[in-house]
């Protein structure tokens, strides 16, 4: 099979280091040093590492390729206008860790340990972004249909994982004899804005969202067409990514005020789909598309960075 420049780049061991260097440059250009965004940058680096582990541990691409991590870094750098957000940075790290751990429960209805730690990460994320709890039913459905690991034992473990951070918080609040912060923390769950009202989003938000959704659709169509080349386990994992992309896009449209965090979750689930497309296609047309995607990503990043 003839290898185009696309395939040589996708399979190169230099792809990830060069992309990581690109990420550092974008952060520096955004004001990393002047604004002292060290916590956010550390979360970015940790998230990139966890995406690499997600790809490696679960063999998301059947050849050696770091395209999943590379796509994640490049897409996340488009969100340079969201770099100051600490809640968003913490949530993205916890969400990737949760997905990595949860995938270990594949076809194991006794995997209470993996399930507990996965939902523990979701519980920690909810301390920074309480609306992440709306993902619980989606994750349970992924466990039921994609991972085939949902049972009364794993479901109970998931609840214990979610509750654990709050148990420690309640102990601290009890020591201070003031539970008001806990009640206030859950109040936003009942606050909703007008669905599909995107007027609060700037052009930067809308352009970035449109591009990421387009990439998610492209990756999904590609995987539906080529999924037969992968093992059944990998097909089911990618099914989970596709469901997450669909539901996250719906969440953004229904409650756009949470865009800052939801767009990160959308990118997390889009990266494997696009990475699979870029690494495992071998035609002249996809070779052109490969570079079109790179150029488009750089243009969107430049627009968000300088405008």
Secondary structure by P-SEA (a helix, b strand, c coil): ccccaaaaaaaccaaaaaaaaaaaaaaaaaccccccaaaaaaaaaaaaaaaaaaaaaacccccccaaaaaaaaaaaaaaccccccaaaaaaaaaaaaaaaaaaaacccccaaaaaaaaaaaaaaaaaaccccccaaaaaaaaaacccccccaaaaaaaaaaaaaaaaaaaaaaaaaccaaaaaaaaccccccccccccccccaaaaaaaaaaaaaaaaaaaaaaaccccccaaaaaaaaaaaaaaaaaaaaaaacccccccaaaaaaaaaaaaaaaaacccccaaaaaaaaaaaaaaaaaaaaaacc
